[in-house]
Amino acid sequence: MFELKQVMQIIQAQYILDIVDADGSGTMNTEDFTHFVYICKNAVIDDIKTILFLAADKDCSLSISKSELLTILKKLGAEVNQQMVDELVDQVADNEDGTLSYDLFNTLMERLIE
């Protein structure tokens, strides 16, 4: 058995749960729960950049695909489509498969904030 060793307030846990609730039902299926544990296990609770990266990383691969990026941006309220995301990723991605590492994700987010 493993231990998460994370201390978080209820509001922090609720925020993460809202992000990983894929269908917006307010309940968690096994995939949502696994994703929640992945975030709690790998993130420092006060580090919003890491939480967003891990929340976007739905398949827990430590990289973000274009479709995962589209999903998290929409959850954050951005009005984007797949073509826009493809263009954004192509500007910063340094690999053939177009996935984003943590550093590339942060670079992209900084560009979006500007």
Beta strands, then each sheet from edge to edge (+ up, - down):
end
